[in-house]
Amino acid sequence: MKNKPLIETNPHLKVPAKYRKALITNVASSTAVETGASVESIACILAESRKPLPVKKTGSSAR
């Protein structure tokens, strides 16, 4: 049986905009706990820092 990459099987990763937003929220939340800054301020910095890169699909798993 051929294994598909996670990017193709996980519905949360299929839409790059939703993935990027969830990633920013996750990183901002974790960073806020560590630094004491607000989640909103960190999320704004992360969202403005650069445009999202397209998700690269590879032929095989990285594992």
Sequence and secondary structure as in RCSB ss.txt:
>XXXX:A:sequence
MKNKPLIETNPHLKVPAKYRKALITNVASSTAVETGASVESIACILAESRKPLPVKKTGSSAR
>XXXX:A:secstr
     HHHH TTTSSHHHHHHHHHHHHHHHHHHHH   HHHHHHHHHHH         SS   
